[in-house]
Amino acid sequence: LKARISNLKLSTSVCLVYHIKYLSNLKERVTPGQRMPVDQDWTAVYPTAAPFRQGSVPLPVRMGFPVKRGVPPEKGNLELIKIPYFLHLTPAAIKKHCEPLKHKSTFCTEWPSALDTDAKYDEHFPVKVKSKDYVSAGTSLRNPSARIVHLRVKLSSLNLDDHARKKMGTVLVLHYSCFTVIYDYAMYLLTVLYHESWGSVDSEWTDGQAAKAITVQKMHDTLNHPYR
């Protein structure tokens, strides 16, 4: 029994020593922001959009209302991680991204001199895609609405006869929604509709009353869409 008690005391003292050493190491530990040199490449610290990291920023940044006439805490400040920041869009980062784009041989080519009018441009590039980018102060860095695109193409630029043109317009109202279509689905839908329009004649599409009812119902659903 005495041997067990002595072993227990010894193990307790050893654990206490390790715990004290661990706490001392925590006090001596410095963050990457404190070790950061003056000539640090900031584009390597924040290469892309990311939440605020106190350990990576060598500045005493605080946010929030003063509590009891005091300064908000420097560490563990939840207000700093609730909204996105633009620490990745510093002048050095913008310059670093724009320099490669200036080299025409790498990313850009000269505009074709033959496309000097809008009519020629529409003839060679009939498909037009319109998208939107959002900048907002929210809890997420990404906005789901940025994935939605609007694809436009003139039916006159497609090789369609009168029947295929009518069928394509009728089938389109069943599968297209301007509030939920992304780029990949829009290109897929255009390809499928083009080949489907040349299919065999079906009474479902030749019936004018049925097509009119489908169109009216689709317009009603679009106008009452929750994301409109």
N, C-alpha and C positions, 0 to 999 in steps of 0.2 A: 504493500500500500504506500509506504514511504517512497519507494522507487517510482511508482506511478505519479505521485504528487510532485516529485522533483522533476520528472520528465514533462509533466504538464506545465510547471512553472517555466522550465527552459523553453518549451515550444511557444508559450505565451510571450516570453521576453523576446524571442527571435522574431515573432510576428509583429510585435510592437516596434522593434528596430527597423524592420522592412517598411512598415507603414510610415514611420517618421522619415525614412529616406525617400519614399515615394512622394510624400507631401513636399519635402524640400526640393525634389526635382521638378515638381509642378510649379513651384514658385520661381525657380530659375529658368524654366522653359520660356522661350521667346517665340513670338509668332513670325511667320514669313514677312509680314509687313514691317516688323521692327528690325529684321535683318536686311531689309531691302536697301540697296545702295542708292545713291543720289541719281546715278545715270542708269537706272533700271529701265529696261525696255518694257513700257507699259502695255504694248500690244501682245506681249507674251503672258501677261498677268490676266488680262481680259481679252482673249482673242475673239470671243463671240458674246452674244447676249446671255447674261447669267444673273442670278440674284446677288444681292449685296453680301459680301463676305468680309466681316470685320478684320479677320486675321490677315487678309491680303491687301488691305488698304492702309497705308502708313499715315493716315490722317485721323484725328479725333472727331469723326463724323457722328453726330447725334441727331435724333429726330423724336419729336413727341412734346407733349405739354409738360411744363415744369411741375413736379410733384412736391408740394410743401416748400415752394420757393427754391427748389433744388434743380440741379442739372440732370437731364435724363442719363441713365447709365450708358457707359461707352460700349460695354459688352452685354450681349443678351438683349439687345434692343429689338423687339419684335416689329416695331414700326418700320425699321429699315428693310425688312425682307418682305413686306406686304405688297410693294409696288416694284415694277421693273425700273432699271436704271440704264443710262447710256454711257457707262464707263468704257464700253468697247468702241464707242464712236468718237474718240479723241482725235484732234487734228493729225497726230502721227499715224493713227490707224487708218483714217480716211486717205491720207497721202499714200500709205502703203498699199491700199487696195486700188487706188486710181492709177498709180504708176504703171502697172502691167497693162491696164486697159488702153493706155496711150500708144502702145506699140501695135501698129496696125497689122504687122505680120503675125502676131501671136493670137490676138483675139478678134480684131476687127478687120473688115475688108472695106474697100472703097465702094461707095454707092454706085450701082450700075448707071452709066451715062444714058443708056437707052430708055430708062424709066424716068422720063422727064415730065410726064403728065399723070394725073390721077387715074385717067382711063386706062393707061398702060399698066399702071400699078395694080388696079383692080383685075385686069385681065390675067396677069401672071400670078397674083396672090389674092385669090378670091375669098379665102377663109380669114376672118378677122376675129381675134380673141381679145376680150376686154376683162381685165382683172382689177382688183383693188387691194391696197395695202393699208393696214390700220395701225395707228400709234395711239395707245390709250394707257391710262394709269389704272391697271387692274392687278389681280392676284396672279395672272398668268402672262407669260411673255408671248404666247401664241393666240391668235384670234381665229376661231374656226371659220368665220366668214371670209377670210382671205383665200380659202381654197375654192370658193365659188367663182365661176367664170361665166361670161356671156359670149357665146359663139355665134357669129353671123356669117352667112354665106348666101349669095344670090342664087336662086334656082336656075336662072338663065345661064349661069356659068357651069352647070352640071349637064351631063348628057342624058336628058330626060325627055320622054315624049309626053303627050297630054295626059295619058292614063297614069304614068309613073309620077308625074308632078302632082296630080290630085291625090294619089294614094300616099305619097310621101308626106304631104301636108296633113292628111287625116291621121296617119299613124303617129306623126310627130306629137300631136296634142295629147296622146295617151302616155307617152314616155318621157316627155320633156317638162321640166320645171325650172324656171329661171332663178329659183331660190335655193336649190339643192344640187345643182349640177357642178361637178368638178371637171378639170381639163381632160383627164383620162377618159371619163365617162362620156364627155361631149364628143371627143374624137371617135370613140367607139360607136356612139349612137349615130353619128353622121355616116360612118362606113356601113353599118348595118342597115340603116334606112335607105341608103342608095341602092344596095343590092336587093333589099326586100321590095322596093318599089317596082322593080322589073319582074316581080313574081307573077303568078297566075292570078286572074281576076277572081275575086271572092265576093259573094253577095253582101258580106258584111261591110265592104268598103264601097260598093257601087250603090248601095241604098242611100239616097240623099237625106232622108229623114233621120236615119240612124246616125249618119256622120254629123248632122246638124245638132242632134241631141248630145252627142259626145263632146262636140266643141263647146256648147253652152255649159255643160257640166264642168268641163276643164277650166273655162274662164271663171266660173263661180268659185271653184277650188283655189284658183290662183289669187283672186281678189281677197279671199278670206284666209289666206295663208298666215300663220302666226308670226312668221319672220318678215312679213312684207313691210 
